[in-house]
Amino acid sequence: MFYYFDFLIWFKLLRLVAKEPDKRRRRGLFRLLLLRVPARATLTAICFFLDGILFPGLWRTRVRAPVFIIGHARSGTTLAHRLMGEDQRFSVFKYYELLLPSLLQKKVVRLMAWLDAAVLGRVIERRLQAWEKRKFGPTQHIHKMGLTIPEEDDLLYFNSCASGFWLTKLPYMDSLDFFHIDQRSPGSRRRMMKFYKECVRRQLYLNGSNRFHLSKNPTYCGRVESLLEAFPDARFVVLYRNPYETIPSLLKLLNVGWKHQGNLSAERISSSNRVMTNLSYETYLYPLEVLQRHPETPCAVVDYRQLTTDPKTAVEKVYADLGLEITPEYQSFLEAEASQSRKHETEHRYSLAEFGLDDEEIRRRLAALFEKFQWEENANKINKKEFDNV
């Protein structure tokens, strides 16, 4: 049970940081890559190895029929993850658990949390809450994040330098590719997915080996084939929302984060926006292309509009498509959800024009999906509206 670290990307990150014109930002990124990341990775590698010795039950833990929620960012994956995560048969990762993937680390954190509550009067908890406000404050209104909130599994790879989250710090999307995992060599894919599977096993050991792992990751749209190689009995939930909504919303989220990083050139941000826009088309089209080659794989396709207006019916259809039964307890939760309106408009409005997006090009590149989901009838309205954060 060895830790995974992507040295090739680590070296590439160092070369990109060396090009940063802002001296203060460059020093900060070098400290992160040369000191903090290696220190974290080394500690985690030691703990990861010790897990198999300290927790022998881990060897008997198996990953059974995991469920992967994928789709373009801002398409409802977070909402679907939250709704399905209320079913106690599922196991999910919280934000801090993704950064501390070993069992030993998680056990130590839980012990410290107990001591903080029982002895220290929650001093550590209050300091962490203050840190959360500083860390996540700039983008909380777009995408809510927190140490104990479930988050994307891809964060497991951050300290391995193999996570798409690095693009929030270094917007070099023309140089860094964390999406096309299926196009990597077989050996590279196997090493990356083996580590991921080991992380999932540890989380199941912690939460209950009888549970199913539940994951939501927009970036996993580019690694469906790799996931099926690692988890042959995997099940997929694919979210679809009008790209006139999702693409500018994602670009807004990224741009807010990039501007918070400091003095980044407008040219670099513009270039990354173009790459992200082109990548969006693959995100929409690639998952179903792969799943069509694997008709034996259970798959549910979800329309964002139904998920937000009638979550009970949407989730019931997902369960039927995946061959899952709904327990009485979970049925009660869904009925409670049905009694509330899940669709809320916010003050945030993102237009296609804000990022130089061409609605005709989007319509042409995704014509089959526009026809399937009948998005065109709402196209004129969507350019002027943006819906709730998901």
C-alpha positions as CSV (number, residue, x, y, z in Angstrom):
1,M,0.0,0.0,0.0
2,F,2.2,2.8,-1.3
3,Y,1.4,6.5,-1.8
4,Y,1.1,7.9,-5.3
5,F,3.0,11.0,-6.3
6,D,3.2,12.4,-9.8
7,F,6.8,13.6,-10.2
8,L,6.4,14.6,-13.8
9,I,3.6,17.0,-13.0
10,W,5.5,18.3,-9.9
11,F,8.5,19.2,-12.1
12,K,6.2,20.8,-14.6
13,L,4.5,22.9,-11.9
14,L,7.9,24.0,-10.7
15,R,8.8,25.2,-14.2
16,L,5.6,27.1,-14.5
17,V,6.0,28.8,-11.2
18,A,9.5,29.9,-12.3
19,K,7.8,31.9,-15.0
20,E,5.5,33.8,-12.6
21,P,6.3,37.5,-12.9
22,D,5.1,38.5,-9.5
23,K,8.0,37.8,-7.1
24,R,5.8,37.5,-4.0
25,R,3.5,35.0,-5.6
26,R,6.4,33.1,-7.1
27,R,8.0,32.7,-3.7
28,G,4.7,31.6,-2.1
29,L,4.2,28.9,-4.8
30,F,7.8,27.7,-4.5
31,R,7.3,27.3,-0.7
32,L,4.2,25.3,-1.4
33,L,5.8,23.0,-4.0
34,L,9.2,22.7,-2.4
35,L,8.4,22.6,1.3
36,R,4.8,22.1,2.2
37,V,3.7,19.6,-0.5
38,P,6.7,17.3,-0.1
39,A,6.3,17.4,3.7
40,R,2.6,16.6,3.5
41,A,3.2,13.9,0.9
42,T,6.0,12.3,2.9
43,L,4.0,12.2,6.1
44,T,1.0,10.8,4.2
45,A,3.1,8.2,2.5
46,I,4.4,7.0,5.9
47,C,0.9,6.9,7.4
48,F,-0.5,5.2,4.2
49,F,2.1,2.4,4.6
50,L,1.3,2.0,8.3
51,D,-2.4,1.7,7.7
52,G,-2.0,-1.9,6.6
53,I,0.0,-2.8,9.8
54,L,-2.1,-0.8,12.3
55,F,-5.5,-1.7,10.9
56,P,-5.4,-5.3,9.7
57,G,-9.1,-5.2,9.0
58,L,-8.3,-3.0,6.0
59,W,-7.1,-6.0,4.1
60,R,-10.6,-7.5,4.2
61,T,-12.4,-4.4,3.1
62,R,-13.7,-4.5,-0.4
63,V,-15.0,-1.7,-2.7
64,R,-18.4,-2.9,-4.1
65,A,-20.4,-1.3,-6.9
66,P,-19.4,2.4,-6.3
67,V,-21.5,5.2,-7.7
68,F,-19.9,8.0,-9.6
69,I,-21.8,11.2,-10.2
70,I,-20.3,13.1,-13.1
71,G,-21.3,15.9,-15.5
72,H,-20.1,19.4,-16.4
73,A,-19.3,21.6,-13.4
74,R,-22.3,23.6,-12.3
75,S,-24.7,20.9,-13.7
76,G,-26.1,19.8,-10.4
77,T,-23.5,17.2,-9.4
78,T,-23.2,18.7,-5.9
79,L,-27.0,18.7,-5.4
80,A,-27.3,15.1,-6.6
81,H,-24.4,14.1,-4.3
82,R,-26.0,15.8,-1.3
83,L,-29.4,14.1,-2.0
84,M,-28.0,10.6,-2.5
85,G,-25.5,11.1,0.4
86,E,-28.4,11.2,2.8
87,D,-28.9,7.5,2.1
88,Q,-27.0,5.9,4.9
89,R,-26.0,3.1,2.6
90,F,-23.5,5.4,1.0
91,S,-20.0,6.5,2.1
92,V,-18.6,9.9,1.1
93,F,-15.4,11.9,1.6
94,K,-15.4,15.1,3.5
95,Y,-13.0,17.9,2.5
96,Y,-10.4,17.3,5.3
97,E,-10.5,13.5,4.7
98,L,-9.5,14.1,1.1
99,L,-6.4,16.0,2.2
100,L,-5.6,13.3,4.8
101,P,-6.3,10.1,2.9
102,S,-4.7,7.6,5.3
103,L,-6.6,5.9,8.1
104,L,-4.1,6.8,10.7
105,Q,-4.4,10.5,9.8
106,K,-8.2,10.4,10.0
107,K,-8.1,8.6,13.3
108,V,-5.8,11.2,14.8
109,V,-8.0,14.0,13.5
110,R,-11.1,12.4,15.1
111,L,-9.2,12.0,18.4
112,M,-8.1,15.6,18.3
113,A,-11.7,16.7,17.6
114,W,-12.9,14.7,20.6
115,L,-10.2,16.2,22.9
116,D,-11.0,19.7,21.6
117,A,-14.7,19.3,22.4
118,A,-14.2,17.5,25.7
119,V,-11.2,19.4,27.2
120,L,-10.3,22.5,25.3
121,G,-13.7,24.1,24.9
122,R,-13.7,23.9,21.1
123,V,-10.7,26.3,20.7
124,I,-9.4,24.5,17.7
125,E,-12.8,24.3,16.1
126,R,-13.2,28.1,16.3
127,R,-9.8,28.7,14.8
128,L,-10.5,26.3,12.0
129,Q,-13.8,28.1,11.3
130,A,-12.0,31.4,11.1
131,W,-9.5,29.8,8.6
132,E,-12.4,28.5,6.5
133,K,-13.8,32.0,6.1
134,R,-10.4,33.3,4.9
135,K,-9.7,30.3,2.7
136,F,-13.1,29.8,1.0
137,G,-14.7,33.2,1.4
138,P,-14.1,34.6,-2.1
139,T,-16.0,31.8,-3.8
140,Q,-18.5,30.7,-1.1
141,H,-21.3,32.5,-2.8
142,I,-20.7,30.4,-5.9
143,H,-19.7,27.1,-4.5
144,K,-20.0,26.3,-0.8
145,M,-16.9,24.6,0.7
146,G,-15.8,23.7,4.2
147,L,-13.5,21.2,6.0
148,T,-16.5,19.0,7.0
149,I,-18.5,19.4,3.8
150,P,-18.3,16.5,1.2
151,E,-16.2,17.5,-1.7
152,E,-14.8,16.1,-5.0
153,D,-12.7,13.0,-4.8
154,D,-10.1,14.6,-7.1
155,L,-8.8,16.6,-4.1
156,L,-7.2,13.3,-3.0
157,Y,-4.5,13.9,-5.6
158,F,-3.7,17.5,-4.5
159,N,-0.6,16.7,-2.4
160,S,0.3,14.2,-5.1
161,C,0.4,17.1,-7.6
162,A,-2.1,15.2,-9.8
163,S,-5.3,17.1,-9.0
164,G,-7.2,19.5,-11.2
165,F,-7.4,21.8,-8.2
166,W,-3.9,22.9,-9.1
167,L,-5.4,24.9,-11.9
168,T,-7.1,27.2,-9.4
169,K,-3.6,28.2,-8.3
170,L,-1.8,28.1,-11.7
171,P,-4.1,28.8,-14.6
172,Y,-1.9,27.3,-17.3
173,M,-4.7,25.2,-18.8
174,D,-2.7,25.0,-22.1
175,S,0.2,23.3,-20.2
176,L,-1.5,21.3,-17.5
177,D,-4.0,18.5,-18.4
178,F,-5.8,16.8,-15.5
179,F,-8.8,15.8,-17.6
180,H,-7.7,13.3,-20.3
181,I,-6.7,10.5,-17.9
182,D,-8.1,7.9,-20.3
183,Q,-5.6,9.0,-22.9
184,R,-2.6,8.3,-20.7
185,S,-0.5,5.2,-20.9
186,P,-2.0,2.0,-19.3
187,G,0.7,2.0,-16.6
188,S,0.1,5.6,-15.7
189,R,-3.6,5.0,-15.4
190,R,-3.2,1.9,-13.3
191,R,-0.9,3.6,-10.8
192,M,-3.2,6.5,-10.5
193,M,-6.4,4.5,-10.1
194,K,-4.8,1.9,-7.8
195,F,-4.1,4.8,-5.3
196,Y,-7.6,6.1,-5.7
197,K,-9.1,2.6,-5.0
198,E,-6.9,2.3,-1.9
199,C,-8.2,5.7,-0.6
200,V,-11.8,4.6,-1.2
201,R,-11.1,1.3,0.7
202,R,-9.8,3.3,3.7
203,Q,-12.9,5.5,3.7
204,L,-15.1,2.5,3.6
205,Y,-13.2,0.9,6.5
206,L,-13.8,4.1,8.5
207,N,-17.5,4.6,7.5
208,G,-18.6,1.0,7.2
209,S,-17.4,-1.7,4.9
210,N,-21.0,-2.6,4.1
211,R,-21.6,0.8,2.4
212,F,-21.2,1.9,-1.2
213,H,-18.8,4.6,-2.1
214,L,-20.5,7.7,-3.5
215,S,-18.4,10.1,-5.5
216,K,-19.1,13.4,-7.5
217,N,-16.4,14.8,-9.8
218,P,-16.9,16.8,-12.9
219,T,-13.3,16.2,-13.9
220,Y,-14.0,12.4,-13.8
221,C,-15.9,12.9,-17.1
222,G,-12.5,12.4,-18.7
223,R,-11.6,9.2,-16.9
224,V,-14.7,7.0,-17.3
225,E,-12.8,4.2,-19.0
226,S,-10.1,4.3,-16.3
227,L,-12.8,4.1,-13.6
228,L,-14.3,1.1,-15.2
229,E,-10.9,-0.6,-15.4
230,A,-10.4,0.0,-11.6
231,F,-14.0,-0.7,-10.7
232,P,-15.7,-3.1,-13.2
233,D,-18.9,-3.0,-11.2
234,A,-19.1,0.8,-11.1
235,R,-22.4,2.6,-11.6
236,F,-22.7,6.1,-13.1
237,V,-25.1,9.1,-12.7
238,V,-24.6,11.7,-15.5
239,L,-26.0,15.2,-15.0
240,Y,-27.0,17.4,-17.9
241,R,-27.8,21.1,-17.7
242,N,-28.0,23.7,-20.4
243,P,-24.5,24.7,-21.4
244,Y,-25.6,28.4,-21.8
245,E,-25.8,28.2,-18.0
246,T,-23.0,25.9,-17.0
247,I,-20.1,27.2,-19.1
248,P,-20.2,30.9,-18.1
249,S,-21.0,29.9,-14.5
250,L,-17.9,27.7,-14.3
251,L,-15.7,30.4,-16.0
252,K,-17.0,32.9,-13.4
253,L,-16.0,30.6,-10.6
254,L,-12.6,30.0,-12.0
255,N,-12.0,33.7,-12.7
256,V,-13.0,34.8,-9.2
257,G,-10.5,32.3,-7.8
258,W,-7.7,33.3,-10.2
259,K,-8.2,37.0,-9.5
260,H,-7.9,36.3,-5.8
261,Q,-4.5,34.7,-6.4
262,G,-3.0,38.0,-7.3
263,N,-1.5,39.8,-10.3
264,L,-2.3,37.3,-13.1
265,S,-2.1,38.6,-16.7
266,A,-5.3,39.1,-18.6
267,E,-3.8,37.2,-21.5
268,R,-3.1,34.1,-19.4
269,I,-6.6,34.1,-17.9
270,S,-8.1,34.6,-21.4
271,S,-6.1,31.7,-22.8
272,S,-7.2,29.4,-19.9
273,N,-10.8,30.5,-20.5
274,R,-10.6,29.4,-24.1
275,V,-9.1,26.0,-23.2
276,M,-11.7,25.5,-20.5
277,T,-14.5,26.3,-23.0
278,N,-13.2,23.7,-25.5
279,L,-12.8,21.2,-22.7
280,S,-16.5,21.8,-21.8
281,Y,-17.6,20.2,-25.0
282,E,-15.7,17.0,-24.3
283,T,-17.1,17.0,-20.8
284,Y,-20.6,17.0,-22.2
285,L,-20.0,14.4,-24.9
286,Y,-17.3,12.0,-23.8
287,P,-19.0,10.2,-20.8
288,L,-21.9,8.8,-22.8
289,E,-19.6,7.8,-25.6
290,V,-17.7,5.6,-23.2
291,L,-20.8,4.3,-21.5
292,Q,-22.3,3.4,-24.8
293,R,-19.3,1.1,-25.3
294,H,-20.1,-0.6,-22.0
295,P,-23.9,-1.3,-22.2
296,E,-23.6,-3.6,-19.2
297,T,-22.7,-0.7,-16.9
298,P,-25.7,0.7,-15.0
299,C,-26.1,4.4,-15.8
300,A,-28.7,7.0,-15.0
301,V,-29.0,10.3,-17.0
302,V,-30.4,13.2,-15.0
303,D,-31.9,16.4,-16.3
304,Y,-30.9,19.3,-14.0
305,R,-34.3,20.9,-14.4
306,Q,-36.1,17.9,-12.9
307,L,-33.5,17.5,-10.2
308,T,-34.1,21.0,-9.0
309,T,-37.9,21.1,-9.4
310,D,-38.8,17.5,-8.5
311,P,-35.9,16.0,-6.7
312,K,-37.9,13.0,-5.3
313,T,-38.9,11.8,-8.8
314,A,-35.4,12.5,-10.2
315,V,-33.7,10.4,-7.5
316,E,-36.3,7.6,-7.7
317,K,-35.5,7.3,-11.4
318,V,-31.8,7.2,-10.6
319,Y,-32.3,4.4,-8.1
320,A,-34.4,2.4,-10.6
321,D,-31.8,2.8,-13.4
322,L,-29.0,1.8,-11.0
323,G,-30.9,-1.2,-9.6
324,L,-31.0,0.3,-6.1
325,E,-33.9,-0.1,-3.7
326,I,-35.1,2.9,-1.7
327,T,-35.3,2.2,2.0
328,P,-38.2,3.4,4.1
329,E,-35.9,5.9,5.9
330,Y,-34.6,7.3,2.7
331,Q,-38.1,7.5,1.3
332,S,-39.1,9.7,4.2
333,F,-36.2,12.0,3.4
334,L,-37.1,12.2,-0.3
335,E,-40.7,13.1,0.7
336,A,-39.5,15.9,2.9
337,E,-37.4,17.2,0.0
338,A,-40.4,17.0,-2.3
339,S,-42.3,19.3,0.1
340,Q,-39.8,22.1,-0.4
341,S,-38.9,24.0,-3.5
342,R,-35.3,23.1,-4.5
343,K,-35.0,25.8,-7.1
344,H,-33.8,29.3,-6.0
345,E,-32.8,32.2,-8.1
346,T,-29.8,34.2,-6.8
347,E,-28.5,37.6,-7.4
348,H,-25.6,36.2,-9.6
349,R,-26.1,36.5,-13.3
350,Y,-23.5,35.3,-15.8
351,S,-23.9,36.0,-19.5
352,L,-22.3,34.3,-22.5
353,A,-21.0,37.7,-23.7
354,E,-19.1,38.2,-20.4
355,F,-16.6,35.6,-21.6
356,G,-16.9,36.1,-25.3
357,L,-18.9,32.9,-25.8
358,D,-20.7,32.3,-29.0
359,D,-24.2,30.7,-28.4
360,E,-24.3,29.5,-32.0
361,E,-21.0,27.6,-31.7
362,I,-22.2,26.0,-28.4
363,R,-25.5,25.0,-30.1
364,R,-23.6,23.5,-33.1
365,R,-21.0,21.6,-31.0
366,L,-23.7,20.1,-28.8
367,A,-26.5,19.9,-31.2
368,A,-27.5,16.3,-30.3
369,L,-27.8,17.2,-26.6
370,F,-29.8,20.4,-27.4
371,E,-32.3,18.2,-29.3
372,K,-32.4,15.5,-26.6
373,F,-33.0,17.9,-23.7
374,Q,-34.9,20.5,-25.7
375,W,-32.7,23.3,-24.4
376,E,-33.3,25.5,-27.4
377,E,-36.7,26.5,-26.4
378,N,-35.3,28.3,-23.3
379,A,-32.2,29.6,-25.0
380,N,-33.3,33.3,-25.1
381,K,-34.1,33.3,-21.4
382,I,-30.9,31.5,-20.3
383,N,-28.6,34.2,-21.6
384,K,-30.0,36.5,-19.1
385,K,-30.5,34.2,-16.1
386,E,-28.4,32.1,-13.7
387,F,-29.8,29.7,-11.2
388,D,-28.8,28.4,-7.8
389,N,-25.4,27.3,-6.7
390,V,-24.8,23.6,-7.0
